[in-house]
Amino acid sequence: MGLLFEQIDSQPSEIGEITLRRRRIPAIGDRDIFEVKLGDEFLMSSMFVDAEVALSDLGLNVCEGENLSVVVGGLGLGYTAVAALKHERVGELLIVEYLEPVIGWHQRELVPLGGEINADARSRYVHGSFFDLAVAEPETGGFDPDQPGRQFDAILLDIDHSPRALLHDSNASFYTTDNIRRMARQLKPRGIFAMWSNEGEDPGFMAVLREVFIDVECHVVTFFNPFQNRESFNTVYVARKPD
């Protein structure tokens, strides 16, 4: 058995000190658990990734066409990105990440999935604020720095804990009808927007999505939580841009 705890890296970022850690908890199995903290707040753990994978699967399973162009907002530990790359219809994946140290962890393969992302020629890291790029004017900006105004088949978002529990107060403006509509300009007709949330269905946010999209659904993704010895859940919103 290796070390039970290791701090792999800690660096300043645009929104505070961000730390990558690895631990083992013998009582719940012989495996490495990777964790990311922002200051004193836990951002993510490799123990609970079912909904991050489901974000890609639920979004891309209803995405129409072939050679799909996909944006993932929020790299994290890479589970949403790798799940997207497992879909053979994905032709290109842009991974938008605000925190440069997180991109560096994957490029240096300090996290387990970094190697898979780096080895797949369909994937590309974009260092920038998802929320700023989402509302940029198409003529001059957007998610692809090489092609301003480009449209995509799917946008998959996993950054804030929920539309109400934000990593930063400035993110709140994104979850409005006006800015969701601005983001939707970067989707092709019938393109898919999907988003992870740590909380149950938010009626207010569902109403916002219905102002912009059709086929709006909120899926509950359940998983076993060994710390609480019971089932826990996250949710995934999925919506389609009209023709």
Wavefront OBJ file of the C-alpha trace (Angstrom):
o trace
v 0.000 0.000 0.000
v 1.253 3.471 -0.866
v 0.992 6.655 1.130
v -2.438 7.263 2.649
v -2.222 10.980 1.854
v -0.212 13.114 -0.561
v -0.517 16.751 -1.589
v 0.492 16.629 -5.236
v 0.378 20.318 -6.100
v -0.865 23.632 -4.778
v -0.815 26.884 -6.742
v -2.397 30.321 -6.694
v -5.169 30.812 -9.223
v -7.467 33.582 -10.412
v -9.952 32.751 -7.649
v -7.705 31.470 -4.854
v -5.266 28.734 -3.886
v -6.089 25.498 -5.692
v -4.779 22.179 -4.457
v -4.578 18.668 -5.907
v -4.424 15.838 -3.377
v -4.359 12.046 -3.446
v -5.519 9.853 -0.596
v -6.400 6.279 0.261
v -9.121 5.253 2.687
v -8.577 1.547 3.437
v -12.057 1.123 4.907
v -13.672 1.843 1.539
v -11.274 0.048 -0.785
v -7.743 -0.167 -2.114
v -7.723 2.696 -4.620
v -6.377 6.177 -5.037
v -8.851 9.008 -4.532
v -7.972 12.329 -6.147
v -9.392 15.537 -4.678
v -9.327 19.204 -5.656
v -9.736 22.003 -3.111
v -10.154 25.732 -3.674
v -8.951 27.369 -0.485
v -10.732 25.407 2.247
v -13.600 24.310 -0.014
v -13.756 20.869 -1.631
v -14.443 21.217 -5.358
v -14.414 17.625 -6.523
v -13.396 14.070 -5.761
v -12.763 11.066 -7.984
v -15.018 9.081 -5.645
v -18.162 10.711 -6.986
v -18.061 10.943 -10.774
v -21.233 9.160 -11.915
v -23.058 12.380 -12.762
v -19.993 13.904 -14.439
v -19.930 10.906 -16.787
v -23.725 11.055 -17.152
v -23.430 14.709 -18.198
v -21.656 13.609 -21.383
v -23.757 10.517 -21.933
v -27.147 12.161 -21.407
v -26.201 15.148 -23.531
v -24.520 13.339 -26.395
v -26.976 10.440 -26.595
v -29.676 12.882 -27.741
v -27.342 14.915 -29.944
v -28.105 14.460 -33.634
v -25.654 13.890 -36.445
v -22.102 12.679 -36.908
v -18.657 14.224 -36.454
v -19.972 16.194 -33.495
v -18.226 19.334 -32.285
v -18.487 19.511 -28.480
v -17.546 22.045 -25.810
v -16.954 20.960 -22.213
v -17.055 23.843 -19.752
v -14.951 22.950 -16.709
v -12.126 20.412 -16.903
v -12.022 19.300 -13.264
v -10.518 15.827 -12.973
v -11.399 15.103 -16.604
v -14.299 12.666 -16.232
v -16.797 14.591 -18.378
v -14.201 15.134 -21.103
v -13.095 11.489 -21.202
v -16.722 10.314 -21.200
v -17.360 12.560 -24.207
v -14.343 11.142 -26.038
v -15.757 7.633 -25.612
v -18.572 8.619 -27.983
v -17.384 7.669 -31.454
v -19.556 10.356 -33.051
v -17.510 13.103 -31.386
v -15.173 14.608 -33.937
v -13.737 17.453 -31.867
v -13.742 18.361 -28.179
v -12.877 21.798 -26.808
v -12.295 21.805 -23.049
v -12.695 25.303 -21.614
v -11.021 25.819 -18.230
v -10.527 29.068 -16.332
v -7.872 27.799 -13.910
v -4.525 27.367 -15.618
v -3.136 25.027 -12.904
v -5.942 22.549 -13.655
v -4.968 22.431 -17.324
v -1.347 22.002 -16.228
v -2.210 18.985 -14.045
v -3.657 17.250 -17.097
v -0.895 18.277 -19.464
v 1.696 16.986 -16.967
v -0.487 13.921 -16.315
v -0.555 14.421 -12.567
v -4.180 13.234 -12.648
v -5.177 9.781 -13.912
v -7.189 10.887 -16.954
v -4.698 13.429 -18.259
v -3.000 10.823 -20.416
v -6.255 9.810 -22.107
v -7.155 13.389 -22.978
v -3.656 14.237 -24.208
v -3.452 11.117 -26.369
v -6.719 11.833 -28.175
v -6.169 14.104 -31.178
v -9.822 15.193 -31.058
v -9.321 17.124 -27.803
v -8.032 20.650 -27.255
v -7.646 22.729 -24.074
v -8.901 26.321 -24.124
v -7.702 28.502 -21.246
v -10.397 31.051 -20.530
v -13.578 31.857 -18.638
v -16.460 29.736 -19.899
v -18.907 32.403 -18.728
v -17.149 35.219 -20.589
v -16.739 33.174 -23.761
v -20.354 32.015 -23.576
v -21.767 35.524 -23.917
v -19.167 36.921 -26.325
v -20.377 38.525 -29.531
v -20.185 35.887 -32.299
v -18.386 38.187 -34.720
v -15.387 38.578 -32.423
v -15.414 35.759 -29.877
v -16.800 32.477 -28.641
v -15.463 29.211 -27.312
v -13.033 28.549 -30.173
v -10.265 31.185 -30.190
v -9.267 30.046 -33.680
v -12.752 30.464 -35.199
v -14.811 33.342 -33.764
v -18.546 32.869 -34.199
v -18.328 29.118 -34.593
v -21.334 26.958 -33.663
v -21.218 23.588 -31.912
v -23.381 20.493 -31.673
v -23.244 20.322 -27.876
v -22.155 22.401 -24.885
v -21.659 20.463 -21.633
v -21.217 22.551 -18.472
v -19.876 21.499 -15.063
v -18.447 24.443 -13.121
v -20.691 25.771 -10.355
v -22.236 23.518 -7.714
v -25.673 24.589 -8.973
v -27.353 27.657 -10.517
v -27.601 29.056 -6.958
v -24.444 27.659 -5.300
v -21.704 29.435 -7.228
v -17.929 29.225 -7.167
v -17.886 32.999 -7.598
v -20.656 35.577 -7.296
v -19.863 36.937 -10.750
v -21.135 33.690 -12.292
v -24.716 34.461 -11.250
v -25.473 36.555 -14.329
v -24.954 33.546 -16.607
v -28.048 31.762 -15.287
v -30.441 34.384 -16.663
v -32.603 34.118 -19.752
v -30.617 36.801 -21.574
v -27.226 35.170 -21.074
v -28.426 31.611 -21.644
v -29.858 32.907 -24.921
v -26.508 34.521 -25.763
v -24.730 31.218 -25.124
v -27.260 29.396 -27.322
v -26.035 31.440 -30.301
v -22.984 29.161 -30.241
v -25.138 26.062 -30.692
v -26.202 24.776 -34.077
v -29.950 24.426 -34.676
v -31.150 21.438 -32.585
v -27.847 21.500 -30.685
v -27.747 20.345 -27.066
v -26.966 22.223 -23.863
v -26.435 20.013 -20.791
v -25.368 21.004 -17.285
v -24.395 19.214 -14.059
v -25.758 20.299 -10.681
v -25.098 19.127 -7.148
v -28.670 19.962 -6.124
v -32.177 18.845 -7.040
v -34.242 20.283 -9.846
v -34.393 24.085 -9.693
v -37.822 25.272 -10.925
v -36.554 28.785 -11.569
v -33.683 27.569 -13.731
v -35.986 25.134 -15.549
v -38.187 28.115 -16.401
v -35.156 29.993 -17.764
v -34.174 27.009 -19.915
v -37.707 26.719 -21.299
v -37.542 30.356 -22.390
v -34.639 29.499 -24.700
v -34.778 25.767 -25.456
v -37.155 22.901 -26.200
v -37.164 19.332 -24.846
v -35.971 20.541 -21.434
v -35.425 17.791 -18.874
v -33.741 17.397 -15.496
v -32.334 13.912 -14.895
v -31.560 12.542 -11.425
v -28.305 10.544 -11.260
v -27.966 8.387 -8.136
v -24.830 6.819 -6.643
v -23.767 5.198 -3.389
v -22.011 7.457 -0.880
v -19.830 5.333 1.435
v -19.196 8.248 3.795
v -22.908 8.483 4.547
v -23.663 4.791 3.887
v -26.616 5.720 1.700
v -27.567 6.746 -1.799
v -26.821 10.286 -2.922
v -27.725 12.099 -6.124
v -26.776 14.844 -8.540
v -28.812 16.174 -11.442
v -28.160 16.812 -15.119
v -30.175 19.346 -17.114
v -30.532 18.645 -20.840
v -32.124 21.011 -23.361
v -32.272 21.350 -27.153
v -31.990 24.497 -29.243
v -34.971 24.902 -31.603
v -34.557 24.590 -35.372
l 1 2 3 4 5 6 7 8 9 10 11 12 13 14 15 16 17 18 19 20 21 22 23 24 25 26 27 28 29 30 31 32 33 34 35 36 37 38 39 40 41 42 43 44 45 46 47 48 49 50 51 52 53 54 55 56 57 58 59 60 61 62 63 64 65 66 67 68 69 70 71 72 73 74 75 76 77 78 79 80 81 82 83 84 85 86 87 88 89 90 91 92 93 94 95 96 97 98 99 100 101 102 103 104 105 106 107 108 109 110 111 112 113 114 115 116 117 118 119 120 121 122 123 124 125 126 127 128 129 130 131 132 133 134 135 136 137 138 139 140 141 142 143 144 145 146 147 148 149 150 151 152 153 154 155 156 157 158 159 160 161 162 163 164 165 166 167 168 169 170 171 172 173 174 175 176 177 178 179 180 181 182 183 184 185 186 187 188 189 190 191 192 193 194 195 196 197 198 199 200 201 202 203 204 205 206 207 208 209 210 211 212 213 214 215 216 217 218 219 220 221 222 223 224 225 226 227 228 229 230 231 232 233 234 235 236 237 238 239 240 241 242 243
